[in-house]
Amino acid sequence: MKATYDPEADALYIDIDKALEFGRTIEIDDARMVDVDRDGRVIGIEVISPSYGFSLSDIIDRFELEELRLELEEIEAREYKPIARRPQ
């Protein structure tokens, strides 16, 4: 598993399993999306504006990711700081 944060976009992507082939994206809410394969297995999780805080516990439960709970909670607990943008 690998988490990549883009401070310019204030977006986080968590790669769960790159070996799986993309099937579709499931929108959990305005800030969280889950990419799954055709069988519903999780490929990755995208979080928009993680600097405002977020939770993955409902995603862990819904997609049966219990074996990844500690790693995902560690990612959730990190501090995310976006790049301050200059007014134009």
Backbone hydrogen bonds in HBPLUS format (Angstrom, degrees):
<---DONOR---> <-ACCEPTOR-->    atom                        ^
c    i                          cat <-CA-CA->   ^        H-A-AA   ^      H-
h    n   atom  resd res      DA  || num        DHA   H-A  angle D-A-AA Bond
n    s   type  num  typ     dist DA aas  dist angle  dist       angle   num
A0002-LYS N   A0015-ASP O   3.12 MM  13  5.14 150.7  2.21 133.8 142.7     1
A0015-ASP N   A0002-LYS O   2.72 MM  13  5.14 157.7  1.77 166.4 160.1     2
A0004-THR N   A0013-TYR O   2.80 MM   9  5.28 164.1  1.82 155.0 160.1     3
A0013-TYR N   A0004-THR O   2.86 MM   9  5.28 159.5  1.91 147.9 154.8     4
A0006-ASP N   A0011-ALA O   2.81 MM   5  5.33 169.7  1.83 165.7 169.3     5
A0010-ASP N   A0006-ASP O   2.75 MM   4  5.58 122.7  2.08 142.3 160.1     6
A0011-ALA N   A0006-ASP O   3.19 MM   5  5.33 154.0  2.26 136.2 143.1     7
A0083-ILE N   A0007-PRO O   2.91 MM  76  5.39 158.2  1.96 120.7 122.1     8
A0049-SER N   A0010-ASP O   2.68 MM  39  4.93 146.3  1.79 170.2 166.8     9
A0012-LEU N   A0047-VAL O   2.85 MM  35  5.05 163.4  1.87 152.2 157.5    10
A0047-VAL N   A0012-LEU O   2.79 MM  35  5.05 162.7  1.82 150.5 154.8    11
A0014-ILE N   A0045-ILE O   2.78 MM  31  5.07 162.0  1.81 150.8 157.1    12
A0045-ILE N   A0014-ILE O   2.94 MM  31  5.07 147.9  2.05 133.6 143.9    13
A0016-ILE N   A0043-ILE O   2.71 MM  27  5.10 156.0  1.77 141.7 144.4    14
A0017-ASP N   A0043-ILE O   3.06 MM  26  4.84 158.5  2.11 127.0 129.8    15
A0020-LEU N   A0017-ASP O   3.40 MM   3  6.00 162.9  2.44 112.6 116.8    16
A0023-GLY N   A0036-VAL O   2.74 MM  13  5.64 145.8  1.85 149.2 144.8    17
A0024-ARG N   A0036-VAL O   3.11 MM  12  5.66 155.2  2.17 144.1 149.0    18
A0036-VAL N   A0024-ARG O   2.93 MM  12  5.66 169.1  1.94 170.4 173.9    19
A0026-ILE N   A0034-VAL O   2.75 MM   8  5.11 168.7  1.76 149.0 152.3    20
A0034-VAL N   A0026-ILE O   2.84 MM   8  5.11 161.2  1.88 144.9 151.2    21
A0028-ILE N   A0032-ARG O   2.88 MM   4  5.46 149.6  1.97 145.8 154.9    22
A0029-ASP N   A0032-ARG O   3.34 MM   3  5.45 159.0  2.38 142.0 144.3    23
A0048-ILE N   A0031-ALA O   2.71 MM  17  4.69 162.4  1.74 140.7 147.0    24
A0033-MET N   A0046-GLU O   2.97 MM  13  5.16 158.6  2.02 144.8 151.0    25
A0046-GLU N   A0033-MET O   2.83 MM  13  5.16 166.1  1.85 151.0 155.8    26
A0035-ASP N   A0044-GLY O   2.81 MM   9  5.13 158.6  1.86 145.6 152.4    27
A0043-ILE N   A0035-ASP O   2.74 MM   8  5.37 173.2  1.75 145.0 147.1    28
A0044-GLY N   A0035-ASP O   3.31 MM   9  5.13 160.2  2.36 129.8 132.0    29
A0037-ASP N   A0041-ARG O   2.86 MM   4  5.41 147.2  1.97 143.6 153.6    30
A0040-GLY N   A0037-ASP O   3.01 MM   3  5.26 165.0  2.03 113.9 117.5    31
A0052-TYR N   A0049-SER O   3.17 MM   3  5.96 170.5  2.18 121.6 124.4    32
A0053-GLY N   A0050-PRO O   2.92 MM   3  5.14 161.8  1.96 111.4 116.8    33
A0059-ILE N   A0056-LEU O   3.03 MM   3  5.20 120.3  2.40 102.3 117.6    34
A0060-ILE N   A0056-LEU O   2.85 MM   4  6.11 159.2  1.89 160.6 167.5    35
A0061-ASP N   A0057-SER O   3.03 MM   4  6.26 158.5  2.08 146.3 151.4    36
A0062-ARG N   A0058-ASP O   2.87 MM   4  5.95 167.9  1.89 145.1 149.2    37
A0063-PHE N   A0059-ILE O   2.97 MM   4  5.89 164.0  2.00 149.7 153.2    38
A0065-LEU N   A0060-ILE O   2.86 MM   5  4.67 167.2  1.88 140.8 145.2    39
A0064-GLU N   A0061-ASP O   3.33 MM   3  5.13 164.9  2.35 101.9 105.8    40
A0068-LEU N   A0065-LEU O   2.81 MM   3  5.41 155.6  1.87 120.5 128.8    41
A0069-ARG N   A0066-GLU O   3.06 MM   3  5.01 165.1  2.08 107.5 112.1    42
A0072-LEU N   A0068-LEU O   2.90 MM   4  6.06 167.3  1.92 166.3 170.6    43
A0073-GLU N   A0069-ARG O   2.79 MM   4  5.94 155.6  1.85 155.7 162.8    44
A0074-GLU N   A0070-LEU O   3.02 MM   4  6.19 144.2  2.15 140.7 150.0    45
A0075-ILE N   A0071-GLU O   3.09 MM   4  6.42 155.1  2.15 146.3 152.3    46
A0076-GLU N   A0072-LEU O   2.91 MM   4  6.10 156.9  1.97 145.8 152.8    47
A0077-ALA N   A0073-GLU O   2.99 MM   4  6.10 138.7  2.16 137.4 147.2    48
A0078-ARG N   A0075-ILE O   3.31 MM   3  5.50 153.0  2.39 103.5 111.0    49
